[in-house]
Amino acid sequence: MRSISPAHNDEGLTLRQAALIAGFGYLLMPVAYAEFSLYPKVVIAGNIEQTSQNIVAHGRLFGLVILCYLITSILDVVIAWALYVLFVPVNRSLSLLTAWFRLMFTALALFSLLNLVTVFRLLNTPDYLASFGITQLHAQAKLLLNSFRYDWSMSLVIFGIHLGLLGYLIYRSGYIPKIIGILLIVEDNDEDYYTVARVLGKFGSFPLRRCSKGTEVMERLTDKETAIQPSLIFLDLDLPGKKDGRSVLAQLKADARFRRIPVVIITTSASPSDVRNCFDHGAAGYMVKPVNLDKFVESIEGVVKYWFEIMTLPAKVEGAK
């Protein structure tokens, strides 16, 4: 195992200090509070009239949403710098590239945030109402709110690339536990996947890999050039194509190479036969997705905390050999 020594002696910043800065940066991020608590209170999906009234009536609350996203972006810059310093000893060029992808994500996130600022100004300036009229004003506000979501989603693609590179650096390093090396999510629903990804961001940089079809799983695990060895797998049961999650689970647990990897089922199916079948085939857990978004987020937080903060995964034991 590599020793924790100064990454740059002339600067005096040690790897331990860089890790602490990154860790505290993640802990201080208010993005989850804004995304899952504040934003849904103001912005009502499919009801721009009520949303516009909320923004006007609760301007401070909407301003707090914007402030939370802004603080998150500032912390993202700090975290990008800290992670760069932390992984310079592993691979300087790749660490720099990883930092640049996070900075690109931050720039796109800030650009998307301007849409919310414009909505706030549009709805709280009387002159705009007189110029556009209420119908056109609401249409403009709806367009800006949708643009915020689209731009934010695009930035998450860049963030996913950052996480992939970060996962490789973590895996190659000798001073970061391999327990947080890779989390494989087998999920075809984009909204559910990104919800899980955002929740994971609250707990730190979890390098993610995704498969949207059952047939992709074994390919990702066995490909000679790009094979991964995940520490944990989140598996949906109802996957498109010929192989669903039930078949994937049975195949994983029948293969000695992957039998020890815990597989947590996260699905909409509450069927007793599915529950029994999954545990019979070696599932480590079974969670039925709540319909309510807030409850879904709360449930995912509980699952992540359980597996990554309380439990000891096989990958951690094997990595300590």
C-alpha positions in Angstrom: 0.0 0.0 0.0 1.3 3.4 -0.9 2.1 5.8 1.9 0.2 9.1 2.3 2.8 11.6 1.5 2.8 15.2 0.1 1.6 15.2 -3.5 3.7 18.3 -4.1 6.4 19.1 -1.6 6.7 22.7 -2.8 3.0 23.3 -2.2 2.9 21.3 1.0 -0.6 19.8 0.3 -0.6 16.1 1.4 -2.9 13.4 0.0 -4.6 13.2 3.3 -5.4 16.9 3.2 -6.6 16.7 -0.4 -8.9 13.7 0.6 -10.3 15.7 3.5 -11.0 18.8 1.3 -12.8 16.6 -1.2 -14.7 14.8 1.6 -15.9 18.0 3.3 -16.8 19.4 -0.1 -19.2 16.5 -0.7 -20.6 16.7 2.8 -21.3 20.5 2.4 -23.0 20.1 -1.0 -26.7 21.2 -0.7 -27.7 19.9 -4.2 -29.7 17.0 -2.8 -31.6 19.4 -0.5 -32.4 21.7 -3.4 -33.2 18.9 -5.9 -35.4 16.7 -3.8 -36.8 19.0 -1.1 -36.9 22.6 -2.1 -37.4 22.5 -5.9 -40.5 20.2 -5.9 -42.2 22.5 -3.4 -42.0 25.4 -5.8 -42.1 23.8 -9.3 -45.2 21.7 -9.8 -44.8 19.3 -12.7 -47.4 19.9 -15.5 -48.8 23.0 -13.8 -47.1 26.1 -14.9 -49.8 28.4 -13.6 -49.4 27.1 -10.0 -45.6 27.1 -10.4 -45.6 30.7 -11.5 -47.8 31.6 -8.5 -45.4 29.7 -6.2 -42.3 31.5 -7.5 -43.9 34.9 -7.1 -45.4 34.1 -3.7 -42.3 32.3 -2.4 -39.5 34.2 -4.0 -37.1 33.7 -1.2 -37.6 29.9 -1.3 -37.0 29.9 -5.1 -33.9 32.1 -4.5 -32.7 29.5 -1.9 -33.0 26.8 -4.6 -30.8 28.9 -6.9 -28.3 29.6 -4.1 -28.0 25.9 -3.3 -27.2 25.0 -6.9 -24.7 27.8 -7.0 -22.9 26.7 -3.8 -22.8 23.2 -5.2 -21.1 24.4 -8.4 -18.5 26.3 -6.3 -17.9 23.2 -4.3 -17.6 21.2 -7.5 -14.6 23.4 -8.5 -13.0 22.8 -5.1 -13.6 19.1 -5.3 -12.2 18.9 -8.8 -9.0 20.5 -7.6 -8.7 18.3 -4.5 -9.3 15.1 -6.5 -6.7 16.2 -9.0 -4.1 16.6 -6.2 -5.3 13.3 -4.6 -4.8 11.2 -7.8 -1.7 12.9 -9.3 0.6 10.1 -7.9 -1.6 7.5 -9.7 -1.5 9.2 -13.2 -0.9 12.9 -13.6 -2.4 13.2 -17.1 -5.5 11.1 -16.3 -6.0 13.0 -13.1 -5.9 16.3 -14.9 -8.4 15.0 -17.6 -10.7 13.8 -14.8 -10.6 17.2 -13.2 -11.4 18.9 -16.5 -14.4 16.8 -17.1 -15.7 17.8 -13.7 -15.1 21.4 -14.5 -16.9 21.0 -17.8 -19.9 19.5 -15.9 -19.8 22.5 -13.5 -19.7 25.0 -16.3 -22.8 23.3 -18.0 -24.6 23.2 -14.6 -24.0 26.9 -14.1 -25.2 27.6 -17.6 -28.4 25.7 -16.9 -28.8 27.6 -13.6 -29.1 30.8 -15.6 -32.5 29.6 -16.8 -33.8 29.6 -13.2 -32.4 33.1 -12.6 -34.2 34.3 -15.8 -37.5 32.7 -14.6 -37.2 34.5 -11.3 -36.6 37.9 -13.0 -39.3 37.3 -15.6 -42.0 36.5 -13.0 -41.1 39.1 -10.5 -40.8 42.1 -12.9 -44.2 43.7 -13.5 -43.0 45.2 -16.8 -42.7 41.8 -18.4 -46.3 40.9 -17.5 -47.5 44.2 -19.1 -45.4 43.4 -22.2 -46.1 39.7 -22.8 -49.4 39.1 -21.1 -50.1 36.3 -18.7 -50.4 33.5 -21.3 -47.1 34.3 -23.0 -45.4 35.0 -19.7 -46.3 31.5 -18.5 -45.1 30.0 -21.8 -41.8 31.7 -21.4 -41.4 30.5 -17.8 -42.3 26.9 -18.9 -39.7 27.0 -21.7 -37.0 28.2 -19.3 -37.8 25.6 -16.6 -37.7 22.9 -19.2 -34.5 24.2 -20.6 -33.0 24.1 -17.1 -33.9 20.4 -16.8 -32.6 19.5 -20.3 -29.3 21.4 -19.8 -28.9 19.8 -16.3 -29.5 16.4 -17.8 -26.9 17.0 -20.5 -24.4 18.0 -17.8 -24.9 14.7 -16.1 -23.6 12.9 -19.2 -20.3 14.8 -18.7 -20.5 14.0 -15.0 -20.9 10.3 -15.9 -17.6 10.4 -17.9 -15.9 12.1 -14.9 -17.1 9.3 -12.6 -15.9 6.7 -15.0 -12.4 8.2 -15.1 -12.5 8.7 -11.3 -13.4 5.1 -10.8 -10.4 3.9 -12.8 -8.1 6.2 -10.7 -9.6 4.8 -7.5 -9.2 1.3 -8.7 -5.6 1.9 -9.7 -4.7 3.7 -6.5 -3.2 1.9 -3.5 -4.6 4.2 -0.9 -8.3 4.3 -1.7 -10.3 1.3 -0.6 -11.4 -0.8 -3.6 -14.8 -1.2 -1.9 -15.9 2.0 -3.5 -14.2 1.1 -6.8 -17.2 0.4 -9.0 -21.0 0.2 -8.6 -22.9 -1.4 -11.4 -26.5 -0.3 -12.0 -28.6 -2.4 -14.2 -31.6 -0.1 -15.0 -33.3 0.7 -18.3 -35.3 3.7 -16.9 -33.2 6.9 -17.3 -35.1 8.9 -14.7 -34.6 6.1 -12.1 -30.9 5.8 -13.0 -30.2 9.5 -12.7 -32.1 9.7 -9.4 -29.9 6.9 -7.9 -26.8 8.7 -9.3 -27.7 12.0 -7.7 -28.4 10.3 -4.4 -25.0 8.6 -4.6 -23.4 12.0 -5.1 -24.4 12.9 -1.5 -22.2 10.1 -0.2 -19.1 10.8 -2.3 -17.7 9.9 -5.7 -19.1 6.5 -6.4 -17.8 5.4 -9.9 -20.8 4.1 -11.7 -21.3 1.8 -14.6 -24.6 1.2 -16.2 -26.3 -1.5 -18.2 -29.7 -0.8 -19.6 -30.3 -4.4 -20.9 -29.8 -7.8 -19.3 -27.7 -9.0 -22.2 -25.2 -6.3 -21.6 -24.3 -7.4 -18.0 -22.1 -10.4 -18.7 -20.5 -8.6 -21.6 -19.4 -5.8 -19.2 -18.1 -8.2 -16.7 -16.2 -10.5 -19.0 -15.0 -8.4 -21.9 -11.2 -8.9 -22.2 -10.4 -5.2 -22.7 -13.1 -3.4 -20.7 -14.1 -5.9 -18.0 -15.1 -4.5 -14.6 -15.3 -6.1 -11.2 -18.1 -4.2 -9.3 -18.2 -4.1 -5.6 -22.0 -4.0 -5.6 -24.8 -4.4 -8.2 -28.2 -2.7 -8.2 -30.5 -4.8 -10.5 -33.9 -4.0 -11.9 -36.0 -7.0 -12.8 -38.1 -5.7 -15.7 -35.5 -5.1 -18.4 -36.1 -4.9 -22.1 -35.0 -7.7 -24.5 -34.7 -11.4 -24.1 -33.0 -11.5 -20.7 -34.7 -9.8 -17.7 -33.3 -9.2 -14.3 -34.4 -12.6 -13.0 -32.2 -14.3 -15.6 -29.3 -12.0 -15.0 -29.4 -12.8 -11.2 -29.5 -16.5 -11.8 -26.6 -16.3 -14.2 -24.5 -14.2 -11.9 -25.0 -16.5 -8.9 -24.2 -19.6 -11.0 -20.9 -18.2 -12.1 -18.1 -18.6 -9.5 -16.4 -15.4 -10.7 -19.3 -13.2 -9.7 -21.1 -15.2 -7.0 -19.7 -13.2 -4.1 -20.8 -9.8 -5.6 -23.9 -8.7 -3.6 -26.8 -8.0 -5.9 -29.6 -5.7 -4.6 -32.9 -5.9 -6.4 -34.5 -2.5 -7.0 -37.8 -3.0 -8.9 -41.4 -2.0 -9.2 -42.5 -5.6 -8.7 -44.0 -6.4 -5.3 -44.9 -10.0 -6.4 -44.2 -12.5 -3.6 -43.0 -15.0 -6.2 -40.4 -12.5 -7.4 -39.3 -11.8 -3.8 -38.9 -15.6 -3.1 -37.3 -16.3 -6.4 -34.7 -13.6 -6.0 -33.7 -14.6 -2.6 -33.6 -18.3 -3.7 -31.1 -17.3 -6.3 -28.9 -15.4 -3.9 -30.1 -11.8 -3.9 -28.6 -9.7 -1.1 -31.7 -7.5 -0.8 -35.0 -6.6 -2.4 -36.4 -3.1 -2.6 -39.8 -2.2 -4.2 -39.5 1.3 -5.8 -42.0 3.7 -4.2 -44.2 5.6 -6.6 -43.5 8.9 -4.8 -40.2 10.5 -5.8 -39.4 11.7 -2.2 -39.9 8.2 -0.8 -37.9 6.7 -3.6 -35.0 9.0 -2.8 -35.3 8.3 0.9 -35.3 4.5 0.2 -32.2 4.7 -2.0 -30.4 6.8 0.6 -31.1 4.0 3.1 -29.9 1.3 0.8 -26.7 3.2 0.0 -26.0 4.0 3.6 -26.6 0.4 4.6 -24.2 -1.1 2.0 -21.5 1.5 1.9 -21.4 2.7 5.5 -22.6 -0.2 7.7 -21.9 -3.4 5.8 -18.4 -4.9 4.8 -18.5 -5.9 1.2 -16.5 -8.9 -0.1 -14.5 -6.5 -2.4 -13.1 -4.8 0.7 -11.9 -8.0 2.3 -10.4 -9.2 -1.0 -8.7 -5.9 -1.6 -7.0 -6.1 1.8 -5.3 -9.4 1.1 
